[in-house]
Amino acid sequence: MVLLDPMFPANDKSAAPKKGMKLFRALQTESARDGAEHAALLGRARTSATLRVVVKRPVRAPPLAGVAPSGSLVGRTVRFDLYAPVEAGGPRGSPRGGDP
């Protein structure tokens, strides 16, 4: 199992983040902000996993990299999206194991 806990997406709330988080967000690359880095990370995780990939997300956030999860476990403030592993080099989203 692979567990991904990417940084929560920026929000438009009026409260300013703490100094450390403000600096961390400033250092974040453009590719991470537009989702290209997240798509690559999710793809690598799904090809490396043998059982499943679990991604921690805010309840109202869209799925990581726009890829719909196989299932979700929803709490009060966070959601855990579950993704099936895929074959390396196989079509995106195809489960590992193939036909029986």
N, C-alpha and C positions, 0 to 999 in steps of 0.2 A: 504494500500500500504506500502511496505517495501522498503527503499532506502539504498543500501549498497555502501559505498565509500571506498573500501580497498586501501591500499597503492599501488601506482603504482609499477610494477615490476622493478627490477634493470636493468639498461641499460649499454652498453659498451662505452659510450661517454667518451672523454678524460677529460672533466671538472670535478673537484672534487666537491662533495656535500659540503654544509655548515656544520660547526661543529655539530650543533644540529641534522641534518639529518644523518650525519655519525654515531653518537652515537646511534640514533634510529634504524638504519639499523643493527648495531652491536648487539643490544639487541633482534632483531627479532629472533624467534625460527626457528629451522630447519624445523619443520612441516609446518610452514607458507611458507617457501621458496619452499618446494616441492609440495605444493598444498593440502596436507591432511587437513589442517586447513581451507582452503578456501572451500573445498568440504563440510565439516561439516557445515560451516557457511551458505553456499548457501542452503543446504538441510534444515536447521532449518528455514531459512527465507522463503523458499517456502512452508513449512508446516504451518507456522504462518500467512502468508499473506492471505487476503480474496479476494483481487482484482488482484494484481500483485507485482512482485519484480523488482526493477530497480537497475542495477549495473553500476556504473561509471567506465569506463576503458579507457586507451589510445587508440587512433584510430587503431594503428597497433598491439595491444596486442591480444593474443588469448583469447577466452572466459574464464571466471572465472571457475576454476576447470575442464576445458575441456568440459563443458556442453553447447551444442548449445542453444542460446537464441531463444525465440519465434519470436522476432523481434528486431530491433536496430534503434536508432536515432543517426545519425552521424553528428558531428560538425567538425570544423577545427582541433582541437587537442584532443578532447575527444569523446567517444562514450557511449551512454546509452543503455545497453542491457536489454531487457524486458523478464521476465520469468513468465509463468503462475504458479499459486499456485498448489500444489499437495496435495492429501489426506495423512494424517499421516499414515504410515504403508503401503501405496499403492505402486505399482511399481514406480520406479524412472522415473520421466518425465511424469507420467500420470496426466492429468489435473483434478482439483477438480470439483466435480459435477456429474461425471459419465454420463451415457446415459440417454436421456430424456424419 
